[in-house]
Amino acid sequence: MFSHNEFENSSSGQNQAQGSASHEMQIEWVNSSIIATTVTGMSEGEIIDQLESNGMGMGDYSIDITVDVTSGGGFQCTHSDDGEEVNYEIVVWVLDYTIVAVTE
């Protein structure tokens, strides 16, 4: 689970037999749907509000990683989950933008 202010997201899954699995999740507190597009029906100030979210990206972040493993040991069971390894990466993007007025 990843959380920041009132924004949060979680992801779960299982490793595949004979391989590894990866999980990706993201949280956005900006309106990314208006990036690199022509926006109509909004003032420049409203666009800025959608992109800056009044400083929502500032502050504390929290991440919680939990791994549940099942060890072998049953009758004719040869699998083991010894040595589980969790790697994680947190990427924070900074949005640098320019608003260009388009006239028709």
C-alpha positions as CSV (number, residue, x, y, z in Angstrom):
1,M,0.0,0.0,0.0
2,F,1.2,3.5,-0.8
3,S,-0.4,6.6,0.6
4,H,0.1,10.3,0.5
5,N,-2.4,12.7,2.2
6,E,-5.8,11.4,1.2
7,F,-4.5,9.6,-1.9
8,E,-3.7,5.9,-1.6
9,N,-3.3,2.8,-3.8
10,S,-2.5,-0.8,-3.3
11,S,-1.5,-3.7,-5.4
12,S,-1.3,-7.4,-4.8
13,G,-0.5,-10.5,-6.8
14,Q,1.3,-13.9,-6.8
15,N,4.6,-15.0,-8.2
16,Q,4.3,-17.4,-11.1
17,A,5.7,-20.9,-10.8
18,Q,9.2,-21.0,-12.1
19,G,9.6,-17.2,-12.3
20,S,9.1,-13.9,-10.7
21,A,6.3,-11.4,-10.7
22,S,6.5,-7.7,-10.5
23,H,3.8,-5.2,-9.4
24,E,3.5,-1.6,-10.3
25,M,1.2,1.0,-8.9
26,Q,1.0,4.7,-9.0
27,I,-0.8,7.6,-7.4
28,E,-1.4,10.9,-9.2
29,W,-2.7,14.0,-7.6
30,V,-2.7,16.0,-10.7
31,N,-5.1,15.8,-13.7
32,S,-2.7,14.1,-16.0
33,S,-5.3,13.8,-18.7
34,I,-4.8,17.4,-19.7
35,I,-1.0,17.1,-20.1
36,A,0.2,17.5,-23.8
37,T,-3.3,18.1,-25.0
38,T,-5.4,21.1,-26.1
39,V,-7.7,22.0,-23.2
40,T,-10.9,23.8,-23.9
41,G,-13.5,25.2,-21.4
42,M,-11.0,26.1,-18.7
43,S,-9.2,29.3,-17.8
44,E,-5.4,29.4,-17.5
45,G,-5.9,29.5,-13.7
46,E,-8.1,26.5,-13.7
47,I,-5.5,24.6,-15.8
48,I,-2.8,25.6,-13.3
49,D,-5.1,24.3,-10.4
50,Q,-5.5,21.0,-12.2
51,L,-1.7,20.6,-12.7
52,E,-0.5,21.9,-9.3
53,S,-3.2,20.6,-7.0
54,N,-2.5,23.3,-4.5
55,G,0.8,21.7,-3.4
56,M,-0.8,18.2,-2.8
57,G,2.5,16.6,-3.7
58,M,4.3,18.1,-0.8
59,G,4.5,16.3,2.6
60,D,5.0,12.9,4.0
61,Y,4.7,9.6,2.0
62,S,4.1,6.1,3.4
63,I,4.7,2.7,1.9
64,D,3.8,-0.7,3.4
65,I,5.1,-3.9,1.8
66,T,3.9,-7.2,3.0
67,V,5.0,-10.6,1.7
68,D,3.0,-13.8,2.7
69,V,4.9,-17.0,2.0
70,T,3.9,-20.6,2.1
71,S,6.6,-23.0,3.2
72,G,6.6,-26.6,2.0
73,G,6.9,-29.6,4.1
74,G,3.7,-31.4,3.2
75,F,3.7,-35.0,1.9
76,Q,5.8,-35.0,-1.3
77,C,5.9,-31.2,-1.3
78,T,9.3,-30.0,-2.5
79,H,8.7,-26.3,-2.8
80,S,10.1,-23.7,-0.4
81,D,9.7,-20.0,0.0
82,D,12.9,-19.6,1.9
83,G,14.8,-16.4,1.1
84,E,12.0,-14.3,-0.3
85,E,13.4,-11.0,-1.6
86,V,11.6,-7.8,-2.1
87,N,13.0,-4.9,-4.2
88,Y,11.2,-1.6,-4.5
89,E,11.7,1.7,-6.2
90,I,9.9,5.0,-5.5
91,V,9.9,7.5,-8.3
92,V,8.7,11.1,-7.8
93,W,8.1,13.1,-10.9
94,V,8.3,16.9,-11.0
95,L,6.1,18.5,-13.6
96,D,7.6,21.5,-15.3
97,Y,5.1,22.9,-17.8
98,T,4.3,25.8,-20.0
99,I,0.7,26.8,-21.0
100,V,0.4,28.1,-24.5
101,A,-2.7,29.9,-25.7
102,V,-4.1,28.6,-29.0
103,T,-6.2,30.8,-31.2
104,E,-8.4,29.3,-33.9
